[in-house]
Amino acid sequence: MSSSTLPTVSIDVLRTLHRIHKQLTDLKGRRDRGPKAILACEANVKAREAELNKVREDLKTMRKNIDAKQLQLKTTEQKIKDLNTKLNTAASNREYQIFKDQIAADTMANSVLEDEIIEMMDKTEAFVPKIGEAEKILKATRDKAASVKDEVQAQADTVKGEIVRLEGELKVCEQELPAPVRDMYLRQAMKKGEDAMAEIVDGACGGCYQQIPINIQSNIRMLQPNFCKTCGRLLYFPEE
Ligand SMILES: [Zn+2]
């Protein structure tokens, strides 16, 4: 039979090969995601710090504005006192009336000012809890960042070790492929990793979903390695 002269490979080798590739994809993903997760956490902490600084500055500004209004109130109160003194020493009825009108106007202005100050104080008091909230959020964000960092660092060595171990297993497994098939497979694997291979699912390539001709399928069943004509993946049948 002519088929006996074609290279064959155990189905287990192909399945194992693809399993190792998938595990490597997963591990390399974890390895690369770790530092990204740390960076994302650090950016989060920075953003929360900025938010806390913002509410602290806002509170400072609110208090400064109240101080300014209170100073204005005191200045006007002093002015009213001075005017009252002047009232007693008025040189004429006309002058007396001018002082009297001025006192009335200043008293009215201060009454408005007092209302404003009370309103500002209420707003400030309602604003104060925002500081505590922002501090709490910042603390939680920092704690989370620290635990993510610890977790990533604790796993990094394990993940790296696993990658080295699996890459070793992969090399051993690849040696089991017949030479011409191996070369073609290796070129694909170098570029595409686990996408160098695909299961046959319902008669189609599991990678690109193109139908595999029946004769190719039966060749594969007779353990002759074949690549998908459309996407170049090395094909195999999954376990039933
Ligand atoms: Zn394909």
Residues whose N, C-alpha, C, O or C-beta is under 5 A from the ligand:
A	BS01	ZN	C205 G207 C208 Y209 C228 T230 C231 G232 R233
